[in-house]
């Protein structure tokens, strides 16, 4: 998907997975222009500075996020080395994500090999963690053409982690298989179980995206999703409308995108939203508007998010501020407004550096590096230097 990044990574030499010692060495490199790939490496190195004892869950979660970024950038080989260094059940989840990525490329042998590594980790995991890993492996099996194996593996998986097989079928099913899956999706939407409903909505979002150019199929998906959203919480309605808007933006359908953006924005005014969630949500919508070419709307929303950030600053715990503001920086980067993107990303880094404990500082810094890498947004010397400075300061107390 990101061909430019894929070309970049093939020209770079391999470095070993980071330990606290060599991660610090990588972070201390001189200030210079960096690539998206190097930002992903930086995110991994920062995550790897978090001590396993007692923070194994946070360390592994941030390492998995860096792996996901690297997979998005197209470097599957280095992803394998990184995954092998993850210390808890997230190793299995990461193997499963890599397996899905290989299957989408048509590299079925590699996909199944990674799937077996994921299943080995699943056997050592707790119930819900095992279900999550196995559901992802089942999705890979559908993409690899082993529908029967996928169904067998997904059988017994809890509803909260299920639906992966349906998502995979929506990527490739045709004819009678597709019709049968649509019937099953409608049954999920009619369920009184929230997790089952959510899985049905997710499958219809995939169907909506795949068949967007088919007016009848698109209208069917819109109708089914709209009906389901009457029964779900505001946060899921928001998320669903954002995803619908992203699909419309990708198809250059400005009118539909605007409608979905309006629907998403309407949920942010409801009670029950924490300030940091509302600000993050508005920033995300601003990014979607920019992706769809609505520069005026995107700038207005980004400005609204910034103003809300300042107005609610004291209400937000410092641990949430960087993540709340980061989507607004991404919106400015999508708008190709270099000065505002750089200044906002720098503010994000500064906000993330204020917590007295190093673990949340590391999580915020790695999150920002991942965001920059996925967008292929190159930091200037000031932003990159400050990121390295914050990284060098990551030490006890964690």
Secondary structure, DSSP 8 states (H G I E B T S, - for coil): --HHHHHHHHTS-------HHHHHHHHT-------HHHHHHHHHHHHHHS-HHHHHHHHHHHHHHHHHHHHHHT-HHHHHHHHTT--STHHHHHHHHHHHHHHHHT-HHHHHHHHHHHHHHHTTS-HHHHHHHHHHHHHHHHHTT-HHHHHHHHTT--GGG--HHHHHHHHH--HHHHHHHHHHHHHHHH-S-HHHHHHHHHHHHHHHHHTTT-HHHHHHHHHHHHHHHTTS-HHHHHHHHHHHHHHHHHTT-HHHHHHHHHHHHHHHTSTT--HHHHHHHHHHHHHHHHHTT-HHHHHHHHHHHHHHHHHTGGGS-HHHHHHHHHHHHHHHHHTT-HHHHHHHHHHHHHHHT-SSSHHHHHHHHHHHHHHHHHHT----HHHHHHHHHHHHT--S--
